[in-house]
Amino acid sequence: MGTAGPDGDKAMSGNKKGLHKGLTSYGDSGFSMFLRKAFIKGAGYTDDALDRRIVGIVDTGSAYNPCHGNSAQLIEAVKRGVMLAGGLPMDFPVISIHESFASPTSMFLRNLMSMDVEEMIRAQPMDAVVLIGGCDKTVPALLMGAASANLPAIALATGAMLTGSHDGVRVGACTDCRRYWGRFRAQEIDEDEIGRVNNQLVASVGTCSVMGTASTMACVVEGLGMMLPGGASPPAVTADRIRIAENSGATAVEMANSQLLPARIMSADAFENALRVLLAIGGSTNGIIHLTAIAGRLGIKLDLDRLDALGRDTPVLLDLKPSGMYYMEDFHKAGGMPALLRELRPLLHLDALTVTGRSLGEEMDRAPAAFAQEVIRPYDHPIYPQGGIAVLRGNLAPNGALIKQSAADPKLFEREGRAVVFSSLDDLAARIDSPELDVTADDFLVLQNGGPKGGYAMPEAGYLPIPTKLSRAGVKDMVRISDARMSGTAFGAIVLHVSPEAAIGGPLALVQNGDRIRLSVSGRKLELLVDEAELARRRAAYKPRVVRAERGYAKLYMNSVLQAEDGCDFDFLRKA
């Protein structure tokens, strides 16, 4: 088929542009074009309009996606920019994913969305594409699809929401969501107060107001070079966000004219820059999975050991929740990503290309001058001396695990504890609040079967709730270990992405109640303190968790999804 891949698409389209690209197959190319023009003219287009470069605009708006509530306004601004630059804008819908409205989790649908984006880019005539995304899985899905299609592409974030206020205290989603819900579980606040704070946590449309996964992805994509300078931080409802949208449309036309392809921008050096940014902002652990998946579409391998090495000399410079105290709107007022990149400059590959056609170093030279502010720390005065994320290995995580060290209490980093094991999310829900649960604050909570193949599609369940009997006694944090993910808005001594996962027989599956586990963040170790003979006996008796999917996308997912260290992409979508 002509759409089977880049080579097939090239064979069909050659060097053609705009409306002439990717003609429908009728066996008569002249008729194909005649018919296409007849139908598009039904929408009122003139021959002059149809002779322009076409810029596709991905519409991810949905009534189920308040994080994309400004999509229509952004699309209009992008269109304006495209037309001012002499192009023809054409918006088109793709799947929309919102974390809170997707079952079993938005992660389950990320790869499906990436396939939708890739195929719609291939199938429809366009010379470049603007990728509008916000809620966290949409941005990686858009870039994964665009990387595979390898058409000139530029990312545009919907932007963060504004903060609200509860009883005179500034609040914002979703770090404060978790903080107040924890207080409610501990009976520190009542039903009336949790209802009132619920009205204030999301003060406008847009993505989470803290350094959750959505904000993380916006920042790392700017660091990757796939977004206009300064494009990550403007809140959703600001004029700055609209201007970025207009300029993104104009830039897309320039990229179409110069044939600036994603593979030229997203180089190995660019991904290393993105990892530096992720570490410096105290970004979400999800960002590692997503960057790995995007890189895999281009045949680039992101290595966890290299990530850890980068983390040892990349300080956390951004004082933003959950690793600090401020919010995204404060980051924007402090100068946004250009200001942060200025402080990171000694660590970056400055010759990496960006969507502007200029290098990262050139864009940094064009950025506004520094000014006094408190949100972005100087390089030599960080909020945290090492990167926000550390990579752990050991017999419990031979292929790696992650901990967001910048958002946890260091008192919990070097310790040994007794395992309290939950075999599934259902088991967790059934027993975590039981008065009979045998648990102390010094124990390690262990969740099994939360990984990609565990039956829940690797949900953000790694933030295991503190057992009620402990939370009511004042316990705020304890070590929690799982093969699941957690929201970038979460905090605590939480070990995630343990690989191989339990569902495929990874060592996590062998952990039993009462086992001793040793955690050493400084030593980068996660060890199950059970002798090898006993582990061999358990391994021989272990029966893998069988999750059956009989049809449709669920079957495709279960048959094809990879482990966390490979970005949880589908095996057949990665570039060899």
FIFIDO-225203 format. One record per residue: x, y, z of N, C-alpha, C in turn; residue in three letters. Coordinates in steps of 0.001 Angstrom, whole numbers, plus 500000, padded with zeros to 6 digits. Each point is the difference from the previous one (the first is absolute). Example, Ala and Ser with C-alpha at 12.3 -4.5 7.8 and 13.67 -1.06 7.14 Angstrom:
# FIFIDO-225203
513190494310507800499110501190500000500900501200500000ALA/499650501050499280500820501190500060499230501090500730SER/
# end
This chain:
# FIFIDO-225203
500836498797500000499164501203500000500866501246500000MET/499521501065499371500764501236499910500215500679501332GLY/499131499746500983500135500644501303500706499127501018THR/500619498918499565500603499069500935501210500571500710ALA/500606501010499481501165500584500650500501501196499240GLY/501067500630500495500521501193499352500372499781498550PRO/500585498867499688500414499748498628498800499876499075ASP/498957499305500500498800499859499193499307501315499772GLY/499960500816501032499393501312499885500761500870499009ASP/501342499924500049500820500775499079499771499553498564LYS/499848498686499849499763499482498661498696500508499425ALA/499001500177500842498709500497499537500029501500499742MET/500717500765500877499905501449499954501160500674499293SER/501165499339499956501180500611499411500309501328500664GLY/500247501037499211500308501327500525498791500929499962ASN/498832499437499880498795500808499900499699500693501325LYS/499252501093499931499668500757501197498504500205500096LYS/499585500408501198498620500390500240498978498974499571GLY/499016500461499288498871499168499623500394498845499090LEU/501165500105499371500438498981499064500651498794500677HIS/500208500072501307500672498921500701499052498855500311LYS/500515498765499922499259498844500461498623499853499389GLY/499919499973498701498702499880499332499347498644500276LEU/498684500010500129499227498775500141500199499120498772THR/500084498696500214500304499073498910498744499585499241SER/499849500539498807498932499574499098500542499412498705TYR/501320499956499880500600499543498756500118501084498949GLY/499613501228500346500046501138499078500304501227500847ASP/501281500414500059500397501081500884499338501314499635SER/499793500218498699499332501218499575498592500087500555GLY/499275498887499931498645499975500539500019500149501521PHE/500992499390500645500119500106501451500093501458500430SER/500822500770499289500161501401500328498751500798499658MET/499401499688498860498770500674499575498902499822501046PHE/499852498779500487498954499691500970500284500674501344LEU/501282499952500428500367500639501252499679501488499965ARG/500362500693498921499749501430499894498512500303499944LYS/499248499137499346498557500215499921499382500016501396ALA/500410499035500845499410499922501324500486501115500928PHE/501286500339499933500499501052500875499441501355499585ILE/499701500169498710499382501250499566498582500129500528LYS/499402498850500348498688500037500627500002500715501336GLY/501183500128500608500143500741501247500307501475499756ALA/500031500405498711500182501407499675501422500438499720GLY/500938499048499838501387500355499736500199500403498541TYR/500916500949499754500348500421498646501236499248499529THR/500260500071498701501194499365499452501265500599500615ASP/499980501297500289501163500643500612500297499415501369ASP/498975499837500813500180499409501329500531498581499905ALA/499488499261499038500361498594499888501391499787499413LEU/500628501061499553501343499897499438501078500306501041ASP/499606500208501242500940500361501067500551498760500705ARG/501067500228500764500437498973500923498902499737501020ARG/499714498746500236498957499645500969500655499645501330ILE/499524500633501060500427499679501352498844499339500729VAL/500164498733500340499002499310500801500091500444501455GLY/498875500073500662499943500378501412499241498899500738ILE/500685499327500885499387498895500726499088500552501091VAL/498743499628499937498995500452500964499758498888501018ASP/500466500208501228499815499027501067498948500463501012THR/499162500942499596498956500480500892498907498975500199GLY/499389500034501180498918499083500338499292500518501239SER/498710499755500086499256500349501208500494499207501210ALA/500660498878499754500571499196501068501406500457500389TYR/500492501079499420501380500402500228500097501478500357ASN/499745500356501273500087501410500400501416500563499901PRO/501019499143500009501368500477499804500195500597498609CYS/499130499628499070500036500510498633498830500931499733HIS/499472500619501069498819500846499869500211501245499172GLY/501257500362499744500312501160499168500399499605498584ASN/499765498747499621500445499503498693499457500827498840SER/498710500329500046499389500745498896500691501347499806ALA/500307500675501093500672501296499919501420499843499441GLN/500687498956500416501345499764499486499986499674498513LEU/499036499213499575499893499647498585499799501247499153ILE/499135500909500455499774501233499247501276500832499916GLU/500764500048501073501251500755499994501028499350499075ALA/500086498679500022500911499294499095499611500268498549VAL/498701499928499716499526500282498641500434501393499554LYS/499841500959500897500387501374499672501490500066499648ARG/500814499343500787501428499982499737500351499339498683GLY/499335498889499695500233499302498734499649500899498826VAL/498840500649500058499563500843498888500873501235499840MET/500431500581501126500888501158499916501336499635499344LEU/500389498741500121501250499534499402499794499440498592ALA/498758500101499475499735499586498625499587498565499811GLY/499679499299501109499582498614499899498497499840500142GLY/499535498773499843498586499656500134499843499070501202LEU/499315500437501057499827499148501176498820499045499841PRO/500183498767500462498942498996499968500037499239501326MET/499015500242500852499962499291501274499245498681499850ASP/500409499017500793499353498691499935500037499343501372PHE/498978499201500331499921499398501332500804498716500109PRO/500508499737501208500560498706500356499481499657501392VAL/500375498853500475499617499576501342500420501048501028ILE/499149500226500974500305500873501127500039499163501271SER/501037500172500797500164499205501218500144500934501200ILE/499246499739501033500156500706501269500226498979501102HIS/500990500256500865500365499057501042498809499600500859GLU/499198500958500408498923499712500946498754499402499365SER/499926500002498678498795499527499324500239498754499160PHE/501151499371500123500328498842499175500127498749500862ALA/499291498956499641500045498728500708500647498938499098SER/500880499156500540500445499968501399500993501097500348PRO/500669500550498985500924501100500183500298500606498646THR/500374501272499987500333500646498735501227499356499346SER/500880499389500800501190499350499448499630498877499040MET/498902499332500276499510498936499130499755500512498584PHE/499565501252499879499603500552498709501087500823499308LEU/501130500225500681501045500832499396500465499470498651ARG/500292498708499923500511499429498752498939500008498907ASN/498737499809500388498913500078499030499921501400499420LEU/500101501005500851499984501373499520501179500266499071MET/501164499472500337501167500210499139499777499399498622SER/499332498850499946499701499370498711498992500828499220MET/499002500521500700499005500869499375500678501218499375ASP/500876500649500776500702501191499518500860499658498789VAL/500795498947500106500874499614498892499217499744498728GLU/498930499217500112499257499624498802499235501176499406GLU/499472500898500829499305501166499469500971500971499322MET/501213500118500539501018500817499330500351499395498644ILE/500149498692499961500336499330498742498850500053498991ARG/498778499826500487498857499801499109499530501287499347ALA/500162501140500679499437501260499538501085500912499447GLN/499688500752498966501027500854499395500390501165500899PRO/501236500047500403500529501124500777501508500038499828MET/500549501196500114501440500202499857500707500141501348ASP/499241500310501016500508500103501361498803499838500930ALA/500292499813501275498907499784500944500322500670501330VAL/498978500620500594500095500576501340499310499039500961VAL/500714499589501035499531498989500939499554500678501289LEU/498694500129500199499474500653501198499686498933501046ILE/500713500053501104499790499023501063500172500628501361GLY/499500499328501010500105500526501345500034498902501029GLY/498821499418500293499934498954501027501005498922499670CYS/500679499533501016501361499500499857500262498951498925ASP/499105499041499764500305498967499002499828500505498575LYS/499283501123499829499775500495498641501273500524499365THR/500837500683500757501220500575499428500940498907499499VAL/500323498975500816500846498942499444499347499259498847PRO/498694499759500071499314499312498905500129500784498702ALA/499835501312500075500123500847498818501412499933499417LEU/501011500085500865501375499978499517500411498618499505LEU/499482498951500634500280498645499512499447499829498589MET/498756500423499793499387499891498681500710500844498966GLY/500348501235500381500676500898499066501403499502499666ALA/500687499434500985501336499453499748499934498864498999ALA/498991499150500123499852498878499077499600500472498607SER/499133500985499924499593500532498697501117500812499351ALA/500846500636500813501167500778499552499629501074498992ASN/498960500753500357499595501190499266500361501210500861LEU/500379501143499415500291501173500833498908500221501041PRO/500391500106501272499038500060501094500500500927501089ALA/499053500664500664500313500879501118498964499767501084ILE/500449499917501249499108499753501123499530501317500610ALA/498738500000500420499396501145500673499251499497501227LEU/500413500413501187499344499588501233498757500843500252ALA/498973499385500594498801500763500350500272500962501147THR/500990499698500838500363500886501096499373499595501320GLY/500617500442501082499548499647501338498809500859500443ALA/499201499456500897498881500731500603500525501031500996MET/499115500889500420500308500935501069499791499326501358LEU/500548500595501030499807499487501350498739500592500622THR/499491499311501006498846500463500755500399500350501423GLY/499003500163500863500257500358501397498973499323500889SER/500471499421501075499120499370500987500329500541501389HIS/499046500692500592500191500598501323501273500837500066ASP/500245500749498926501155500876499950501303499334499627GLY/499956498685499735501200499252499619499940499704498502VAL/501076500303499302500073499742498565500033498502499728ARG/499180499522499066499941498576499685499946499812498492VAL/500449498836499561499957499670498578500111498504499791GLY/499438499534498903500088498583499654501413499676499495ALA/500510498754500335499233499109500830500767499543501247CYS/501157500651500265500705499718501241499118500305501201THR/499283501108499923499111500360501100498769499094500063ASP/499599499424498871498939498991500018500393498853500933CYS/501223499522499818500482498865500776500220500385501459ARG/500501501217500220500245500453501368498702500099500791ARG/498981500614499413498735500155500714499265498669500140TYR/500108499130498975499347498695500120500664499170501101TRP/501327500115500120500691499333501093499529500500501356GLY/499779501300500104499484500574501250498577499508500292ARG/499212499858498929498639499498500168500020498548500474PHE/500864499166499403500112498608500422500452499894501444ARG/500837500947500417500490499984501373499015500644500970ALA/498826500451499486498949500645500795500457501326500607GLN/500941500664499300500422501328500429499044501075499509GLU/499289499714498900498970500898499498498745499183499733ILE/498845500682499958498735499274499875499437500056498581ASP/498815499397499836499339499941498698499750501387499426GLU/499579500927500845499724501350499516501253500663499441ASP/501113499878500694501225500665499545500560499338498741GLU/499962498685499911500533499352498799499139500355498789ILE/498698500241500233499132500447498910500330501417499560GLY/500288500868500978500343501390499668501337500098499280ARG/500983499229500423501302500068499340499927499407498595VAL/499100499031499827499814499403498680499579501040498967ASN/499285501038500442499563501061499096501127500936499590ASN/501121499972500708501063500980499793501263499427499370GLN/500133498677499965501245499386499565500293500216498522LEU/498965500048499179500153500219498556499289501296499662VAL/500755501085499947499414501329499913499688500441498576ALA/500486499283499006499740500351498602500272498779499140SER/499724500113498707500418498949499081501524499975499955VAL/500542498903499494501450499861499923500478498795500778GLY/501275499718499880500603498854500656500379500340501437THR/500441498999500748500306500194501416500965501155500209CYS/499773500745501066500740501242500258501344499769500665SER/500361498734500220501278499651500608500847499255498965VAL/501182499518500416500868499285499072499578498532499926MET/498740499793499601499516498662499705500503499556498634GLY/499447498905499506500488499458498736499706500935498831THR/498848500664500003499665500910498902501003501145499916ALA/500253500667501131500977501094500012501400499476499694SER/500321498824500537501298499391499712500187499808498509THR/498996499428499340500131499726498572500095501287499195MET/499268501030500390500119501279499302501429500530500106ALA/500581499926501196501355500514500210501045499177499255CYS/499889498672500069501020499170499349499881500074498481VAL/498786500200499480499840500140498555500616501304499516VAL/499894501064500799500714501227499650501505499768500053GLU/500475499302501028501410499656500070500452499087498874GLY/499086499176499506500278499096498883500125500740498679LEU/499476501230499962500059500798498774498759499946499151GLY/498944499289500460498795499800499193498894501006500296MET/500297501013500789499036501036500368500699501351499923MET/499245501044499693500589501333499946500590500401501348LEU/501105500750500005500557500493501258498959500774500798PRO/499898499684501286499015500645500854498612499413499895GLY/499847498906499274498677499437499759499458499114501098GLY/500855499569500942499566499025500998499202500610501145ALA/500319501227500401499508500498501279498768500892499987SER/499624500704498904498839500889500106498729499266500417PRO/499303500471501031498738499358500383498986499977498864PRO/499073499086500097499047499762498921499181501223499638ALA/499678500839500975499039501086499767500677501348499764VAL/501291500015499692500724501254499820500156500377498534THR/500222501279499766500282500484498651501315499419499482ALA/500963499773500902501271499403499595499782498644499337ASP/499080499197500573499713498688499419499439500137498587ARG/499141500980499783499403500206498685501058500454498999ILE/500893500869500428501063500452499097500944498856499622ARG/500302499143500959500821498835499691499314499132498955ILE/498677499865500111499236499210499030500098500607498607ALA/499807501317499908500100500656498698501394499813499403GLU/501029500208500804501366499849499505500310498549499621ASN/499372499053500686500194498594499650499455499710498612SER/498857500595499677499435499836498661500911500551498922GLY/500550501201500233500913500606499032501274499172499853ALA/500514499504501122501215499191499967499773498699499238THR/498817499429500123499683498764499279500109500199498493ALA/499578501159499506500124500288498574501474500059499601VAL/500809500665500827501437500072499728500626498613499990GLU/499570499142500932500527498642500051499604499201498771MET/498778500224499509499553499328498781500851500429498812ALA/500289501282499929500799500511498881501435499471500027ASN/500560499885501194501387499549500129500129498499500179SER/498862499310500132499993498552500249500842499618501216GLN/499748500726501090500674499718501264499244498868500709LEU/500550498789499943499318498800500470500306499707501464LEU/499076499323500702500223499670501412501293499248500257PRO/500374499106499088501206499209500214501256500870500036ALA/499979501163499353501148500912500054500059500735501339ARG/498855500267500565499947500742501266500222499059501178ILE/499290498892500020500052499077501136501165499032499851MET/501191500529500179501230499230499931500322499415501374SER/501035499175500061500432499453501285500414501122500953ALA/500678501018499496500384501136500834498777500761500507ASP/498988500138499142498784500702500407499298499248501126ALA/499960498665499922499384499222501068500793500128501296PHE/501312500085499904500787500211501208499697501375500602GLU/499823501011499171499574501307500498498663499886500721ASN/499074499258499406498677499835500597500096499310501354ALA/500858498994500118500194499322501278500593500952501037LEU/500946500833499593500552501004500913498894500914500519ARG/499131500439499111498886500858500393499104499272500996VAL/499652498756499686499119499231500882500584499899501409LEU/501290499754500083500661499886501292500051501339500725LEU/500224501083499266500165501324500601498692500604500481ALA/498880499586499424498710500550500402499319499165501075ILE/500643498899500433499321499095500921498786499386499334GLY/500170499603498745498872499565499179499483498615500341GLY/498899499670499385499289498749500241500808498792499546SER/499924498920500773500613498740499581499376499487498709THR/498741500363499742499364499613498747500766500523498789ASN/500664501147500169500751500581498898501053499054499443GLY/500580499144500861500998499037499550499371498994499045ILE/498856499463500373499305499045499137499650500645498668ILE/499467501214500041499544500647498772501168500377499089HIS/501063500561500555501161500334499176500609498744499385LEU/500021498921500758500516498738499479499168499514498822THR/498684500131500116499110499568498917500185500859498757ALA/500096501322500174500210500894498856501323499680499320ILE/501054499861500800501325499693499450499992498674499254ALA/499268499017500547499929498695499359499395500046498613GLY/499104500956499765499416500157498660501046500483498983ARG/501112500527500484501054500514499128501244499120500014LEU/499895498852500687501142499102500072501069500430500983GLY/499631500860500966500942500487501008499689499312501324ILE/501009499438500640499844499287501265500358500920501149LYS/499057500214500931500290500738501219500345499004501092LEU/501170500156500566500531499050500969499805500536501417ASP/499439499165500897499743500432501364501288500312500754LEU/501064499259499733501262500284500674500548501365499574ASP/499822500348498742500410501329499546499145501079500661ARG/498699499741500130499119500924500712500506500239501419LEU/500364498927500689500471500148501370501305500776500056ASP/500886499752499043501259500749499943499739501488499791ALA/499060500328499116499640501400499783499433500610501282LEU/499214499203500720499378500502501213500982500363501097GLY/501150499355500015500973500243501065500654501371499888ARG/500014500591498797500579501340499879499025501022499403ASP/498697499676500046498973500943499566499168500402501214THR/500159501188500523499247500399501191498552500351499673PRO/499130499893501005498628500477499869499998501499500233VAL/499568500743498991500070501455500043498636500669500116LEU/498942499238499853498664500587499953499257499741501309LEU/499646501070500684499313499921501290498495499907499751ASP/499558498847499577498623499799499569499455498719500631LEU/498743500038500399499379498810500552499989498867498962LYS/500191498734500401500090499506501376501399500010500604PRO/501023500397499234501368500038500544500298501304500721SER/499205501047499796500209501302500613498699500589500500GLY/499819501321499831498833500658500584499154500800499004MET/500527500304498791499280500865499076499175499205498989TYR/499334500769499075499113499426498992500438500444498600TYR/499415499386498972500413500264498624499857501460499613MET/498957500679500454499853501412499637501149500836500570GLU/500535499566501157501164500674500562501237499757499145ASP/500135498770499508501103499651499117499976500867498745PHE/498813500206499457499871500836498807500412501435500285HIS/499533500543501117500345501376500359501506500154500274LYS/500639498895500400501432500034500291500870499879498748ALA/499375499830498846500757499915498756499865498695499260GLY/499354498997500633499718498745499319501249499236499596GLY/499831499148499015501083499120499575501245500734499509MET/499894501129499258501234500693499612500871500374501190PRO/499369500410501110500760500354501191500624498772500644ALA/499270498895500039500558498790500573501138499451499139LEU/499818500016498676501047499516499096501271500826500132LEU/499840501297500293501175500858500198500871499456501139ARG/499361499561501085500743499462501133500595498625499690GLU/499342499246499145500470498664499633501028500010498874LEU/500260501149499445500801500103498774501301499182500026ARG/500762500006501088501259499240499978499825498500499773PRO/498803499480500225499765498562499911499336499578498688LEU/499642500943499149499175499696498834500816499902498710LEU/499451499235499047500530499958498638499408501197499251HIS/500762501052499874499483501260499481499798500003498503LEU/500602499041499291499849499950498542498787499193499562ASP/499216499480500943498795499249499647499007500915499290ALA/499374499491498947499095500786499168498634500135500659LEU/499300501115499729498639500214500490499051500248498832THR/498703500085500316498989500204498963500160501328499273VAL/500716500933500582500211501292499336501019499922498873THR/500710498867499919501104499891499045501312500483500574GLY/499951500579501206501200500432500700500353498988501093ARG/501239500043500438500443499092501047499479500452501350SER/500058499096500970499600500337501361500852501133500543LEU/501295499961499742500878501073500456499641501342499399GLY/499676500016498714499587501240499346498715500547500622GLU/499061499120500289498750500450500623500252500537501403GLU/500911499379500721500321500495501333500641501382499936MET/500802500256498983500610501323499816498948501064499679ASP/498889499592499384498936500929499640499016500239501144ARG/500085499218501059499033500071501093500156501293500788ALA/498928500448500657500078501208500819501038499864501105PRO/500531501116500440501020500013501046499417499533501331ALA/500870499533500868499586499538501318499526501167500864ALA/499137499693500964499541500994500968499792499301501334PHE/499911500754501041499896499444501345498661499283500192ALA/500074498789500506498805499210500302500406498871500937GLN/499019499268500546500284498989501013499635498583499569GLU/499357499856498858499458498694499610501064499113499366VAL/500828500579499130501070499272499323501312500311500718ILE/500582498987500578501221500195500769501230500111499086ARG/501034500722500431501264499985499269500620498604500014PRO/500788499730499001500634498692499863500804499627501246TYR/500659500969500613500842499723501164499255500125501328ASP/498687500180499957499189500075501212498684499249499771HIS/500054498678499763498811499230499622499070499747501172PRO/498778499591499683499062499572501029500347498600500478ILE/500635499209499121500413498638500309501272499737499215TYR/501038499423500635501312499945499343500090499061498805PRO/499156498968499976499991499055498884498654500026499303GLN/499935499354498825498762499954499240498858499397500783GLY/498777500362499618498831499595500750499742498511500038GLY/500547499240499040499709498576499876501278499186500115ILE/499955498917500785501115499064500112499567498637499481ALA/500937499279499400499766498660499466500528498972500989VAL/499156499049500376500369498942500936500107498669499258LEU/500938499178500439500122498638499482500292499062501164ARG/499900498721499719500231498973500999499210498772499641GLY/500018498986500877499305498764499659498489500148499964ASN/499472501113500551498562500246499917499632500777498742LEU/500963500648499385499760500802498790501199499884499068ALA/500239498804499434501174499821499144500027500917498788PRO/498822500365499473499942500896498842499728501447500390ASN/500000500269501294499897501369500463498684500341500679GLY/500062501019500829498842500620500642500363501461500236ALA/498986500829500262500215501429500177499471500463501347LEU/500635501040500545499473500711501151500187501489499763ILE/498954500780500271500069501450499860500533500567501310LYS/501325500048500116500644500333501258499775501450500427GLN/499744500879499041499805501410500337498657500267500661SER/499074499048499941498664500191500564499726499007501127ALA/501061499628500725499861499022501073500877500402501179ALA/499716499416501149500751500265501218501275499156500014ASP/501179500633500006501261499236499994500145499031501165PRO/499238500200501081500065499085501134499596498575499626LYS/499270499867498878499522498693499568500870499375498908LEU/501102500644499664500806499578498848500946498843500298PHE/500408499847501235500971498965500341499416499152501126GLU/499365498926499660499366499213501047499661498600499534ARG/499669499180500950499539498638499768498631499858500642GLU/499083499311499331498654499882500534499345498678499654GLY/498932499723500734499204498798499787498972500244498907ARG/499850499061499091499061500142498891498577499705500450ALA/499093500921499666498560499770500117499473499989498579VAL/499580498841499517499795499766498571498523500034499640VAL/499704500683498886498675499991499383500161499421498600PHE/499235498984499685500201499258498764499412500678498770SER/499150500998500204499346500690498887499365501280500521SER/499520500813499089499283501208500401498717499661500743LEU/499337498925499602498784499582500690500312499579501434ASP/501094499284500157500431499588501336500361501220500846ASP/500675500972499389500343501238500701498747500713500490LEU/499027500170499115498765500696500361499242499273501107ALA/500072498671499977499243499206500972500621500027501391ALA/501334500156500100500652499788501299500719501212500581ARG/500277501035499209500872501076500462499439500720501229ILE/498694500080500118499392500705501118499438499076501074ASP/500331498724499904499501499045500984500688500207501356SER/499249500034501067500613500110501336500889498798500324PRO/499758498868499337500772498781500254501301499940499203GLU/500240500983499097501213499969499190501229500073500902LEU/500886499031499856501236499943500784501037500908499352ASP/500106501223500480500882500979499382500454501022501030VAL/501263500444499870500536501087500808500612501041499068THR/500338501142500540500565501082499195501366499645499433ALA/500688499026500611501324499599499530499950498945498907ASP/498811499481499697499863498982498963500088500610498613ASP/500216499133498996499981500374498597498712499467499377PHE/499153500874499486498814499557499268500413499572498598LEU/499586498808499586500388499449498701498745499657499203VAL/499885500583498807498884499702499101500521499205498809LEU/499411498843499760500336499170498846498952500155498902GLN/500397499654498791499095499947498852499380501348499646ASN/500811501042500172499583501329499559500711500452498733GLY/500756499085499361500783500345498830499210499964498701GLY/500692500118498878499315500091498698499073498832499693PRO/500395498781500389499219498808499682499214499466501199LYS/499908500755501059499373499512501217498490500002500007GLY/499391500533498955498544500031499908499389501357500221GLY/500815500980500425499519501352500236500702501019499106TYR/500885499528499112500729500850499040500892501027500683ALA/500712499591501044500976500822500711499403501336500439MET/499053499959500912499337501231500452500896500806500939PRO/499566501195500326500707500854500954499591499602501415GLU/500311498752500317499614499413501280501176499816500935ALA/501210500426499565501171499852500844499962500848501263GLY/499173501029499978499789500838501169498988499292500908TYR/500445498880500586499113499223500858499566500856501185LEU/498715499967500335499561500799501142500612499493501297PRO/500271500904500909500435499602501332498835499274500670ILE/500218498800500543498898499300500670499314500895501019PRO/498689499912500043499222500888500854500475499971501444THR/500306498814500529500419499903501394501291500780500255LYS/500849500152498956501230500766500148499780501489499741LEU/499200500320498976499770501409499689499320500714501148SER/499095499302500688499319500604501139500907500124501203ARG/501119499282499963501005500123501057501068501027499655ALA/499826500685498852500909501069499623501075499641499000GLY/500003498769499467501004499596499025499684500653498653VAL/500974500721499431499805500711498743500690499331498815LYS/501012499189500271500745499378498901500600498697500489ASP/500212499086499101500693498751500241500457499453498660MET/500917499072500002500519499447498755498925499156499329VAL/499799500278498698499032499259499206500668499555498701ARG/499804498730499639500699499391498865498980499332499089ILE/500132500236498682499076499358499062500577500010498603SER/499347499257499103500307500050498566499040500925499270ASP/499246500797500752499071500972499432500696501335499775ALA/499229501004499577500476501362499859499398500864501109ARG/500394501263500073499285500952500833499912501325499259MET/499024500779500360499860501329499427501219500847500321SER/500362500853499068501076500943500260499670500995501096GLY/498721500096500338499576500899501064500174499384501387THR/500307498693500051500083499289501270501368500191500654ALA/500088499588501248501209500192500790500120498840500983PHE/501205499812500519500216498954500981501121499054499587GLY/500382499108500923501076499029499776499441498811499218ALA/499814500214498728499266499059499158500919499457498911ILE/500188498699499994500810499311498996499058499450498927VAL/500292500342498744499072499733498905500686499279498847LEU/499166499533499069500464499433498739500930498807500220HIS/499816499265501101500847498837500257499890499039498819VAL/501148499637499431500018499193498784501042498887500110SER/499662498803499492498747499612499346498824500017500978PRO/498817500239499468498818500095500837499594498630500545GLU/499155500040501024499558498773500654499210499095499072ALA/499171500581499134499090499206499175500721499057499049ALA/501230500306499642500754499122499102501059499197500759ILE/499864499961501320500907499192500798501227500707500503GLY/500004501340499980501118500751500552500164499742501485GLY/501159500329500571500250499721501417498961500591500944PRO/499355501098499600498975500604500849498885499009500302LEU/499737499089499054498943499007500188500318499017501117ALA/501278499867500366500430499010500982499981500524501425LEU/499765501298500179500012500594501334498793499513500792VAL/500242499624501254498936499540500889499967500841501262GLN/498843499999500655499862500719501260501093499569500979ASN/500612500993500615501029499705500989501415499991499468GLY/500173499920498662501343500088499424500646501332500372ASP/501307500004500085500747501232500240500495500560498663ARG/499883501313499867500445500708498799500930501130500442ILE/501086500188499251500930501090500299499964501025498869ARG/499805501250500374500015501123499066501190500888500334LEU/500798500321498989501093500959500154500004500920498788SER/499503501225500184499979500947498889501423500446499668VAL/500816500221501005501384500411499744500780498915499269SER/499727498739500344500658498881499336499279499510498764GLY/498821500618499731499184499644498836499613498514500029ARG/499631499488501173499713498585500175498574499756500480LYS/499399498922499486498713499495500463500125498480500077LEU/500137499471501221500333498599500183498947499280500827GLU/499604498815499527499155499091500757500918499083500806LEU/499919500067501322500934499285500873499505498589500291LEU/499874499234498961499600498602500058501059499202499254VAL/500451498880500589501098499271499381499582499400498660ASP/500990499772499162499751499597498622499298498649499913GLU/500286499098500933499345498688499971498494500142500199ALA/499599500862500937498588500215500247499345500690498804GLU/500703500971499399499458500672498818499838499020498850LEU/500953499083499840499898498991498945498786499111500233ALA/499745499647501278498821499178500312498711500754499661ARG/499941501291500363498814500803499709499824500178498490ARG/501102500203499307499941500202498551499451498755499309ARG/500411498814500452499528498751499407498510499795500250ALA/499497500503501122498591499823500341499105501111499455ALA/500603501071499497499230501170499576499186499721498734TYR/498771500417500011499142499924498825499710501419499526LYS/500462500363498794499807501373499506498530500412500006PRO/499768501266500292498656500556499959499529500043498543ARG/498928499328499705499493499927498628498836500978499857VAL/500207501018499198498963500988499719499579499806498554VAL/498782499585499805499531499680498664499260501187499390ARG/500318500282498776499279500997499211499615499312498702ALA/498731499847499784499530499150498911499905500719498666GLU/499925501315500001499752500693498742500499501439500051ARG/500000500622498834500196501427499872501341500508500475GLY/499982501274500358501227500664500388500614499387501255TYR/499160499551500936500518499393501220500870498781499682ALA/499604499215499031500784498838499600501315500437499376LYS/499946501009499141501212500540499400500940500500501088LEU/499462500714500979500799500530501087500698498880500769TYR/499253499006500439500576498941500811501043499195499239MET/499805499846498699500935499218499190501282500768499679ASN/499948501333500043501084500776499399500701500981500925SER/499423500322501175500595501037500830501322499547500596VAL/500963500931500029501328499737500536500096500455501459LEU/501132499722500628500218500355501399500358501482500145GLN/500047500449501252500199501421500290501293500530499409ALA/501092499225500092501292500491499500500014500168498489GLU/499005499440499305499834500201498559498851500944499677ASP/499538500736500991499004501023499775498567499528499909GLY/499747498695500274498645499445499912499365500234498630CYS/500821500134498978499495500085498639499660498604499509ASP/499405499919498815499759498705499377501258499563499261PHE/500292498719500059501239499501499412500099500278498506ASP/498862499999499287500034500153498555500039501466499545PHE/499914500935500958500030501415499651501385500627500153LEU/500882499329500713501347500516500191500826499836498739ARG/500866500955499760500895499933498857501230499204500383LYS/500321499016499188501147499135500298501298500789499929ALA/
# end
